[in-house]
């Protein structure tokens, strides 16, 4: 039995750490964490960076701002930690822009 995390080889561990650092670099350098909610990214496992970035934002105590397509079910725990959750009409860039502005304003990050 290997004493390495998750049984990774040294090369796999280095590659994973390189990927994780790259995936969270923007989070560590930012003043606020804004994310487009995507439940499918979390449930299908195809975008693990999505969850890793959110986890990093939580651990770094970043203000969390979420925008989500109308009809999305944002989990209650995510709603509880987010400073603001706003909804937009999918495939409507203007609606997304307005939701982002509302979210940042509601979080006290920008003034209108």
N, CA, C and O atoms as a GROMACS GRO file, in nm:
protein
  448
    1UNK      N    1   0.084  -0.119   0.000
    1UNK     CA    2   0.000   0.000   0.000
    1UNK      C    3   0.088   0.125   0.000
    1UNK      O    4   0.185   0.133   0.075
    2UNK      N    5   0.054   0.220  -0.083
    2UNK     CA    6   0.132   0.343  -0.096
    2UNK      C    7   0.096   0.440   0.016
    2UNK      O    8  -0.019   0.447   0.059
    3UNK      N    9   0.197   0.514   0.062
    3UNK     CA   10   0.170   0.618   0.161
    3UNK      C   11   0.150   0.753   0.094
    3UNK      O   12   0.141   0.855   0.162
    4UNK      N   13   0.143   0.756  -0.038
    4UNK     CA   14   0.119   0.879  -0.113
    4UNK      C   15  -0.031   0.907  -0.115
    4UNK      O   16  -0.112   0.814  -0.112
    5UNK      N   17  -0.069   1.035  -0.120
    5UNK     CA   18  -0.212   1.069  -0.123
    5UNK      C   19  -0.281   1.005  -0.242
    5UNK      O   20  -0.235   1.017  -0.356
    6UNK      N   21  -0.389   0.940  -0.216
    6UNK     CA   22  -0.472   0.878  -0.319
    6UNK      C   23  -0.395   0.777  -0.404
    6UNK      O   24  -0.440   0.739  -0.512
    7UNK      N   25  -0.280   0.732  -0.355
    7UNK     CA   26  -0.201   0.634  -0.429
    7UNK      C   27  -0.140   0.688  -0.557
    7UNK      O   28  -0.109   0.611  -0.648
    8UNK      N   29  -0.122   0.819  -0.567
    8UNK     CA   30  -0.065   0.880  -0.686
    8UNK      C   31   0.085   0.854  -0.693
    8UNK      O   32   0.153   0.844  -0.591
    9UNK      N   33   0.134   0.842  -0.813
    9UNK     CA   34   0.278   0.834  -0.832
    9UNK      C   35   0.335   0.974  -0.809
    9UNK      O   36   0.260   1.071  -0.814
   10UNK      N   37   0.464   0.986  -0.785
   10UNK     CA   38   0.522   1.120  -0.770
   10UNK      C   39   0.493   1.210  -0.890
   10UNK      O   40   0.465   1.328  -0.873
   11UNK      N   41   0.501   1.155  -1.010
   11UNK     CA   42   0.473   1.234  -1.130
   11UNK      C   43   0.327   1.279  -1.133
   11UNK      O   44   0.298   1.394  -1.165
   12UNK      N   45   0.234   1.187  -1.100
   12UNK     CA   46   0.092   1.223  -1.098
   12UNK      C   47   0.064   1.330  -0.992
   12UNK      O   48  -0.016   1.420  -1.015
   13UNK      N   49   0.130   1.318  -0.878
   13UNK     CA   50   0.110   1.417  -0.773
   13UNK      C   51   0.159   1.555  -0.818
   13UNK      O   52   0.092   1.655  -0.794
   14UNK      N   53   0.276   1.560  -0.882
   14UNK     CA   54   0.328   1.687  -0.934
   14UNK      C   55   0.232   1.747  -1.036
   14UNK      O   56   0.205   1.867  -1.034
   15UNK      N   57   0.181   1.662  -1.127
   15UNK     CA   58   0.089   1.710  -1.230
   15UNK      C   59  -0.041   1.762  -1.168
   15UNK      O   60  -0.094   1.864  -1.210
   16UNK      N   61  -0.091   1.690  -1.067
   16UNK     CA   62  -0.213   1.734  -1.001
   16UNK      C   63  -0.191   1.867  -0.931
   16UNK      O   64  -0.274   1.957  -0.944
   17UNK      N   65  -0.082   1.882  -0.859
   17UNK     CA   66  -0.054   2.006  -0.789
   17UNK      C   67  -0.037   2.122  -0.887
   17UNK      O   68  -0.083   2.233  -0.860
   18UNK      N   69   0.027   2.097  -1.000
   18UNK     CA   70   0.042   2.200  -1.103
   18UNK      C   71  -0.095   2.243  -1.156
   18UNK      O   72  -0.122   2.362  -1.172
   19UNK      N   73  -0.181   2.144  -1.182
   19UNK     CA   74  -0.316   2.173  -1.230
   19UNK      C   75  -0.395   2.250  -1.125
   19UNK      O   76  -0.461   2.349  -1.158
   20UNK      N   77  -0.390   2.207  -1.000
   20UNK     CA   78  -0.467   2.272  -0.893
   20UNK      C   79  -0.420   2.416  -0.871
   20UNK      O   80  -0.503   2.505  -0.851
   21UNK      N   81  -0.291   2.439  -0.875
   21UNK     CA   82  -0.239   2.575  -0.859
   21UNK      C   83  -0.286   2.664  -0.974
   21UNK      O   84  -0.325   2.778  -0.953
   22UNK      N   85  -0.281   2.611  -1.096
   22UNK     CA   86  -0.327   2.689  -1.212
   22UNK      C   87  -0.477   2.716  -1.203
   22UNK      O   88  -0.523   2.825  -1.237
   23UNK      N   89  -0.553   2.618  -1.156
   23UNK     CA   90  -0.699   2.633  -1.148
   23UNK      C   91  -0.740   2.734  -1.042
   23UNK      O   92  -0.846   2.796  -1.054
   24UNK      N   93  -0.659   2.752  -0.940
   24UNK     CA   94  -0.697   2.842  -0.831
   24UNK      C   95  -0.619   2.974  -0.830
   24UNK      O   96  -0.642   3.058  -0.742
   25UNK      N   97  -0.529   2.992  -0.924
   25UNK     CA   98  -0.446   3.113  -0.926
   25UNK      C   99  -0.530   3.241  -0.928
   25UNK      O  100  -0.504   3.333  -0.851
   26UNK      N  101  -0.630   3.246  -1.013
   26UNK     CA  102  -0.713   3.365  -1.021
   26UNK      C  103  -0.790   3.391  -0.893
   26UNK      O  104  -0.814   3.505  -0.855
   27UNK      N  105  -0.830   3.284  -0.825
   27UNK     CA  106  -0.904   3.298  -0.700
   27UNK      C  107  -0.815   3.361  -0.594
   27UNK      O  108  -0.858   3.452  -0.523
   28UNK      N  109  -0.693   3.314  -0.584
   28UNK     CA  110  -0.605   3.366  -0.479
   28UNK      C  111  -0.568   3.512  -0.503
   28UNK      O  112  -0.542   3.586  -0.408
   29UNK      N  113  -0.564   3.554  -0.629
   29UNK     CA  114  -0.524   3.691  -0.662
   29UNK      C  115  -0.641   3.790  -0.666
   29UNK      O  116  -0.619   3.910  -0.680
   30UNK      N  117  -0.762   3.740  -0.654
   30UNK     CA  118  -0.878   3.828  -0.670
   30UNK      C  119  -0.927   3.883  -0.536
   30UNK      O  120  -0.899   3.827  -0.430
   31UNK      N  121  -1.000   3.992  -0.545
   31UNK     CA  122  -1.060   4.051  -0.425
   31UNK      C  123  -1.199   3.992  -0.400
   31UNK      O  124  -1.248   3.992  -0.287
   32UNK      N  125  -1.263   3.943  -0.506
   32UNK     CA  126  -1.397   3.888  -0.498
   32UNK      C  127  -1.404   3.764  -0.587
   32UNK      O  128  -1.331   3.754  -0.685
   33UNK      N  129  -1.491   3.671  -0.552
   33UNK     CA  130  -1.510   3.551  -0.632
   33UNK      C  131  -1.648   3.557  -0.695
   33UNK      O  132  -1.749   3.548  -0.626
   34UNK      N  133  -1.652   3.572  -0.827
   34UNK     CA  134  -1.777   3.572  -0.901
   34UNK      C  135  -1.782   3.447  -0.986
   34UNK      O  136  -1.689   3.417  -1.060
   35UNK      N  137  -1.891   3.373  -0.973
   35UNK     CA  138  -1.902   3.248  -1.048
   35UNK      C  139  -2.039   3.236  -1.111
   35UNK      O  140  -2.141   3.271  -1.051
   36UNK      N  141  -2.040   3.185  -1.235
   36UNK     CA  142  -2.166   3.150  -1.301
   36UNK      C  143  -2.202   3.012  -1.251
   36UNK      O  144  -2.126   2.917  -1.272
   37UNK      N  145  -2.316   2.998  -1.186
   37UNK     CA  146  -2.356   2.870  -1.130
   37UNK      C  147  -2.385   2.771  -1.242
   37UNK      O  148  -2.455   2.803  -1.338
   38UNK      N  149  -2.330   2.652  -1.227
   38UNK     CA  150  -2.350   2.547  -1.325
   38UNK      C  151  -2.358   2.414  -1.251
   38UNK      O  152  -2.256   2.351  -1.224
   39UNK      N  153  -2.479   2.373  -1.217
   39UNK     CA  154  -2.499   2.250  -1.141
   39UNK      C  155  -2.442   2.129  -1.215
   39UNK      O  156  -2.389   2.038  -1.152
   40UNK      N  157  -2.453   2.128  -1.345
   40UNK     CA  158  -2.405   2.013  -1.422
   40UNK      C  159  -2.254   1.997  -1.410
   40UNK      O  160  -2.205   1.885  -1.405
   41UNK      N  161  -2.180   2.107  -1.404
   41UNK     CA  162  -2.035   2.100  -1.388
   41UNK      C  163  -1.999   2.029  -1.259
   41UNK      O  164  -1.897   1.961  -1.251
   42UNK      N  165  -2.082   2.047  -1.158
   42UNK     CA  166  -2.056   1.983  -1.030
   42UNK      C  167  -2.099   1.838  -1.028
   42UNK      O  168  -2.031   1.754  -0.968
   43UNK      N  169  -2.209   1.806  -1.094
   43UNK     CA  170  -2.263   1.670  -1.084
   43UNK      C  171  -2.202   1.573  -1.184
   43UNK      O  172  -2.193   1.454  -1.155
   44UNK      N  173  -2.161   1.621  -1.300
   44UNK     CA  174  -2.106   1.526  -1.398
   44UNK      C  175  -1.955   1.507  -1.384
   44UNK      O  176  -1.897   1.420  -1.448
   45UNK      N  177  -1.892   1.588  -1.299
   45UNK     CA  178  -1.749   1.572  -1.272
   45UNK      C  179  -1.659   1.611  -1.387
   45UNK      O  180  -1.539   1.584  -1.382
   46UNK      N  181  -1.713   1.674  -1.490
   46UNK     CA  182  -1.631   1.710  -1.605
   46UNK      C  183  -1.554   1.839  -1.583
   46UNK      O  184  -1.459   1.867  -1.656
   47UNK      N  185  -1.594   1.919  -1.485
   47UNK     CA  186  -1.525   2.044  -1.458
   47UNK      C  187  -1.493   2.053  -1.310
   47UNK      O  188  -1.554   2.129  -1.236
   48UNK      N  189  -1.397   1.974  -1.268
   48UNK     CA  190  -1.359   1.972  -1.127
   48UNK      C  191  -1.297   2.103  -1.082
   48UNK      O  192  -1.298   2.134  -0.963
   49UNK      N  193  -1.242   2.180  -1.175
   49UNK     CA  194  -1.185   2.310  -1.140
   49UNK      C  195  -1.294   2.400  -1.082
   49UNK      O  196  -1.267   2.483  -0.995
   50UNK      N  197  -1.416   2.385  -1.130
   50UNK     CA  198  -1.530   2.464  -1.083
   50UNK      C  199  -1.545   2.449  -0.931
   50UNK      O  200  -1.552   2.548  -0.858
   51UNK      N  201  -1.548   2.326  -0.884
   51UNK     CA  202  -1.563   2.300  -0.740
   51UNK      C  203  -1.438   2.340  -0.663
   51UNK      O  204  -1.447   2.394  -0.553
   52UNK      N  205  -1.322   2.316  -0.720
   52UNK     CA  206  -1.196   2.351  -0.654
   52UNK      C  207  -1.186   2.502  -0.635
   52UNK      O  208  -1.143   2.548  -0.529
   53UNK      N  209  -1.226   2.579  -0.735
   53UNK     CA  210  -1.221   2.724  -0.725
   53UNK      C  211  -1.318   2.776  -0.619
   53UNK      O  212  -1.283   2.865  -0.541
   54UNK      N  213  -1.437   2.719  -0.614
   54UNK     CA  214  -1.534   2.760  -0.512
   54UNK      C  215  -1.481   2.726  -0.373
   54UNK      O  216  -1.491   2.807  -0.281
   55UNK      N  217  -1.424   2.607  -0.357
   55UNK     CA  218  -1.367   2.568  -0.229
   55UNK      C  219  -1.254   2.660  -0.187
   55UNK      O  220  -1.244   2.697  -0.070
   56UNK      N  221  -1.170   2.698  -0.281
   56UNK     CA  222  -1.060   2.791  -0.251
   56UNK      C  223  -1.115   2.926  -0.208
   56UNK      O  224  -1.063   2.986  -0.113
   57UNK      N  225  -1.219   2.974  -0.275
   57UNK     CA  226  -1.279   3.102  -0.238
   57UNK      C  227  -1.334   3.098  -0.096
   57UNK      O  228  -1.321   3.195  -0.020
   58UNK      N  229  -1.395   2.987  -0.059
   58UNK     CA  230  -1.449   2.972   0.076
   58UNK      C  231  -1.335   2.972   0.177
   58UNK      O  232  -1.340   3.044   0.277
   59UNK      N  233  -1.232   2.892   0.152
   59UNK     CA  234  -1.120   2.882   0.247
   59UNK      C  235  -1.041   3.012   0.258
   59UNK      O  236  -0.985   3.042   0.363
   60UNK      N  237  -1.037   3.090   0.150
   60UNK     CA  238  -0.966   3.219   0.152
   60UNK      C  239  -1.056   3.333   0.200
   60UNK      O  240  -1.015   3.449   0.202
   61UNK      N  241  -1.179   3.299   0.237
   61UNK     CA  242  -1.276   3.396   0.288
   61UNK      C  243  -1.300   3.511   0.190
   61UNK      O  244  -1.312   3.627   0.230
   62UNK      N  245  -1.307   3.477   0.061
   62UNK     CA  246  -1.337   3.577  -0.042
   62UNK      C  247  -1.486   3.606  -0.043
   62UNK      O  248  -1.566   3.516  -0.015
   63UNK      N  249  -1.526   3.729  -0.073
   63UNK     CA  250  -1.669   3.754  -0.094
   63UNK      C  251  -1.713   3.672  -0.216
   63UNK      O  252  -1.651   3.679  -0.322
   64UNK      N  253  -1.819   3.596  -0.201
   64UNK     CA  254  -1.867   3.508  -0.308
   64UNK      C  255  -1.994   3.567  -0.368
   64UNK      O  256  -2.090   3.597  -0.297
   65UNK      N  257  -1.993   3.582  -0.500
   65UNK     CA  258  -2.105   3.636  -0.575
   65UNK      C  259  -2.138   3.534  -0.683
   65UNK      O  260  -2.050   3.492  -0.759
   66UNK      N  261  -2.264   3.494  -0.688
   66UNK     CA  262  -2.307   3.391  -0.781
   66UNK      C  263  -2.412   3.448  -0.875
   66UNK      O  264  -2.505   3.516  -0.831
   67UNK      N  265  -2.397   3.422  -1.004
   67UNK     CA  266  -2.505   3.448  -1.098
   67UNK      C  267  -2.544   3.313  -1.155
   67UNK      O  268  -2.459   3.226  -1.176
   68UNK      N  269  -2.674   3.296  -1.180
   68UNK     CA  270  -2.724   3.166  -1.223
   68UNK      C  271  -2.832   3.183  -1.328
   68UNK      O  272  -2.909   3.279  -1.324
   69UNK      N  273  -2.838   3.091  -1.423
   69UNK     CA  274  -2.947   3.096  -1.520
   69UNK      C  275  -3.081   3.080  -1.449
   69UNK      O  276  -3.093   3.001  -1.355
   70UNK      N  277  -3.183   3.155  -1.493
   70UNK     CA  278  -3.316   3.140  -1.436
   70UNK      C  279  -3.357   2.994  -1.440
   70UNK      O  280  -3.331   2.924  -1.538
   71UNK      N  281  -3.419   2.948  -1.334
   71UNK     CA  282  -3.462   2.809  -1.325
   71UNK      C  283  -3.360   2.720  -1.255
   71UNK      O  284  -3.390   2.606  -1.221
   72UNK      N  285  -3.240   2.771  -1.235
   72UNK     CA  286  -3.138   2.693  -1.163
   72UNK      C  287  -3.178   2.679  -1.018
   72UNK      O  288  -3.240   2.768  -0.959
   73UNK      N  289  -3.142   2.566  -0.961
   73UNK     CA  290  -3.164   2.546  -0.818
   73UNK      C  291  -3.028   2.558  -0.751
   73UNK      O  292  -2.949   2.463  -0.750
   74UNK      N  293  -3.002   2.675  -0.695
   74UNK     CA  294  -2.876   2.699  -0.626
   74UNK      C  295  -2.890   2.637  -0.487
   74UNK      O  296  -2.982   2.672  -0.413
   75UNK      N  297  -2.799   2.546  -0.450
   75UNK     CA  298  -2.812   2.479  -0.321
   75UNK      C  299  -2.818   2.578  -0.205
   75UNK      O  300  -2.749   2.680  -0.206
   76UNK      N  301  -2.901   2.549  -0.105
   76UNK     CA  302  -2.916   2.639   0.009
   76UNK      C  303  -2.784   2.673   0.079
   76UNK      O  304  -2.767   2.786   0.125
   77UNK      N  305  -2.692   2.579   0.089
   77UNK     CA  306  -2.565   2.608   0.154
   77UNK      C  307  -2.484   2.709   0.074
   77UNK      O  308  -2.416   2.794   0.132
   78UNK      N  309  -2.489   2.700  -0.057
   78UNK     CA  310  -2.419   2.798  -0.141
   78UNK      C  311  -2.487   2.935  -0.128
   78UNK      O  312  -2.419   3.037  -0.120
   79UNK      N  313  -2.618   2.936  -0.126
   79UNK     CA  314  -2.689   3.063  -0.106
   79UNK      C  315  -2.652   3.126   0.028
   79UNK      O  316  -2.638   3.248   0.038
   80UNK      N  317  -2.634   3.042   0.130
   80UNK     CA  318  -2.604   3.093   0.263
   80UNK      C  319  -2.466   3.158   0.271
   80UNK      O  320  -2.447   3.254   0.346
   81UNK      N  321  -2.369   3.108   0.195
   81UNK     CA  322  -2.234   3.165   0.204
   81UNK      C  323  -2.210   3.276   0.102
   81UNK      O  324  -2.115   3.353   0.115
   82UNK      N  325  -2.295   3.283   0.001
   82UNK     CA  326  -2.278   3.386  -0.102
   82UNK      C  327  -2.327   3.520  -0.050
   82UNK      O  328  -2.428   3.528   0.020
   83UNK      N  329  -2.254   3.625  -0.084
   83UNK     CA  330  -2.302   3.761  -0.051
   83UNK      C  331  -2.423   3.797  -0.135
   83UNK      O  332  -2.510   3.873  -0.092
   84UNK      N  333  -2.427   3.742  -0.256
   84UNK     CA  334  -2.540   3.771  -0.345
   84UNK      C  335  -2.554   3.658  -0.445
   84UNK      O  336  -2.456   3.605  -0.496
   85UNK      N  337  -2.678   3.623  -0.474
   85UNK     CA  338  -2.712   3.529  -0.581
   85UNK      C  339  -2.815   3.599  -0.668
   85UNK      O  340  -2.921   3.639  -0.620
   86UNK      N  341  -2.783   3.614  -0.795
   86UNK     CA  342  -2.873   3.679  -0.890
   86UNK      C  343  -2.894   3.588  -1.010
   86UNK      O  344  -2.808   3.506  -1.043
   87UNK      N  345  -3.008   3.604  -1.074
   87UNK     CA  346  -3.044   3.517  -1.187
   87UNK      C  347  -3.049   3.597  -1.318
   87UNK      O  348  -3.078   3.716  -1.319
   88UNK      N  349  -3.019   3.526  -1.426
   88UNK     CA  350  -3.020   3.586  -1.559
   88UNK      C  351  -3.089   3.493  -1.657
   88UNK      O  352  -3.105   3.374  -1.630
   89UNK      N  353  -3.129   3.548  -1.770
   89UNK     CA  354  -3.190   3.469  -1.875
   89UNK      C  355  -3.077   3.404  -1.956
   89UNK      O  356  -2.989   3.473  -2.008
   90UNK      N  357  -3.081   3.273  -1.966
   90UNK     CA  358  -2.977   3.200  -2.039
   90UNK      C  359  -2.969   3.250  -2.183
   90UNK      O  360  -3.070   3.284  -2.246
   91UNK      N  361  -2.847   3.253  -2.234
   91UNK     CA  362  -2.820   3.294  -2.372
   91UNK      C  363  -2.857   3.440  -2.400
   91UNK      O  364  -2.879   3.478  -2.515
   92UNK      N  365  -2.864   3.520  -2.295
   92UNK     CA  366  -2.894   3.662  -2.312
   92UNK      C  367  -2.782   3.741  -2.245
   92UNK      O  368  -2.785   3.763  -2.124
   93UNK      N  369  -2.681   3.784  -2.323
   93UNK     CA  370  -2.566   3.855  -2.265
   93UNK      C  371  -2.605   3.979  -2.184
   93UNK      O  372  -2.543   4.008  -2.082
   94UNK      N  373  -2.706   4.052  -2.229
   94UNK     CA  374  -2.750   4.172  -2.156
   94UNK      C  375  -2.805   4.134  -2.018
   94UNK      O  376  -2.775   4.199  -1.918
   95UNK      N  377  -2.884   4.028  -2.014
   95UNK     CA  378  -2.940   3.981  -1.888
   95UNK      C  379  -2.828   3.935  -1.794
   95UNK      O  380  -2.832   3.962  -1.674
   96UNK      N  381  -2.728   3.867  -1.850
   96UNK     CA  382  -2.615   3.821  -1.769
   96UNK      C  383  -2.536   3.940  -1.714
   96UNK      O  384  -2.496   3.939  -1.598
   97UNK      N  385  -2.516   4.041  -1.796
   97UNK     CA  386  -2.444   4.159  -1.752
   97UNK      C  387  -2.520   4.229  -1.639
   97UNK      O  388  -2.460   4.271  -1.539
   98UNK      N  389  -2.650   4.242  -1.654
   98UNK     CA  390  -2.731   4.307  -1.552
   98UNK      C  391  -2.733   4.226  -1.422
   98UNK      O  392  -2.728   4.284  -1.313
   99UNK      N  393  -2.740   4.095  -1.432
   99UNK     CA  394  -2.736   4.010  -1.313
   99UNK      C  395  -2.602   4.024  -1.242
   99UNK      O  396  -2.598   4.027  -1.119
  100UNK      N  397  -2.495   4.034  -1.317
  100UNK     CA  398  -2.362   4.052  -1.258
  100UNK      C  399  -2.356   4.184  -1.184
  100UNK      O  400  -2.305   4.191  -1.072
  101UNK      N  401  -2.406   4.288  -1.246
  101UNK     CA  402  -2.406   4.420  -1.181
  101UNK      C  403  -2.490   4.418  -1.054
  101UNK      O  404  -2.448   4.470  -0.951
  102UNK      N  405  -2.610   4.358  -1.062
  102UNK     CA  406  -2.696   4.349  -0.943
  102UNK      C  407  -2.626   4.272  -0.831
  102UNK      O  408  -2.632   4.310  -0.714
  103UNK      N  409  -2.560   4.164  -0.868
  103UNK     CA  410  -2.492   4.080  -0.769
  103UNK      C  411  -2.380   4.157  -0.700
  103UNK      O  412  -2.366   4.152  -0.578
  104UNK      N  413  -2.299   4.228  -0.778
  104UNK     CA  414  -2.188   4.304  -0.721
  104UNK      C  415  -2.239   4.420  -0.637
  104UNK      O  416  -2.182   4.451  -0.532
  105UNK      N  417  -2.346   4.486  -0.682
  105UNK     CA  418  -2.405   4.595  -0.605
  105UNK      C  419  -2.463   4.543  -0.474
  105UNK      O  420  -2.441   4.602  -0.368
  106UNK      N  421  -2.538   4.432  -0.480
  106UNK     CA  422  -2.599   4.376  -0.360
  106UNK      C  423  -2.495   4.331  -0.259
  106UNK      O  424  -2.519   4.333  -0.138
  107UNK      N  425  -2.380   4.291  -0.310
  107UNK     CA  426  -2.271   4.247  -0.221
  107UNK      C  427  -2.190   4.365  -0.169
  107UNK      O  428  -2.099   4.348  -0.088
  108UNK      N  429  -2.223   4.487  -0.217
  108UNK     CA  430  -2.150   4.604  -0.174
  108UNK      C  431  -2.012   4.616  -0.234
  108UNK      O  432  -1.926   4.684  -0.179
  109UNK      N  433  -1.991   4.550  -0.347
  109UNK     CA  434  -1.860   4.549  -0.410
  109UNK      C  435  -1.845   4.666  -0.508
  109UNK      O  436  -1.736   4.722  -0.524
  110UNK      N  437  -1.954   4.702  -0.575
  110UNK     CA  438  -1.956   4.820  -0.661
  110UNK      C  439  -2.082   4.900  -0.629
  110UNK      O  440  -2.182   4.846  -0.582
  111UNK      N  441  -2.074   5.027  -0.655
  111UNK     CA  442  -2.191   5.113  -0.637
  111UNK      C  443  -2.250   5.146  -0.772
  111UNK      O  444  -2.178   5.154  -0.872
  112UNK      N  445  -2.380   5.165  -0.775
  112UNK     CA  446  -2.438   5.200  -0.905
  112UNK      C  447  -2.442   5.348  -0.926
  112UNK      O  448  -2.488   5.394  -1.030
   0.00000   0.00000   0.00000
